[in-house]
Amino acid sequence: MITKKYISLAIDCYAVIKMAIDPVCNMEVDEATAKWKAEYKGKTYYFCAPGCKTAFEADPEKYLSGGGGHHH
């Protein structure tokens, strides 16, 4: 049975896990455990794999403008 307490706990757990979106492939990445990160214009971006990080660093504006991207 789902109770208000259960729902509250689920919401609290979800809030602790901060997910970012890899700007290259749009996968969710856990910010706390991400191995690949890059700084650009004062913001940290998180990546699911080294290839996504490399692609982003080569042309960040391509991925931030929505003009690039690939799927795994």
Secondary structure, DSSP 4 states (H G I P E B T S, - for coil): ---HHHHHHHHHHHHHS-EEE-TTT--EEETTT-SEEEEETTEEEEESSHHHHHHHHH-HHHHHTTS-----
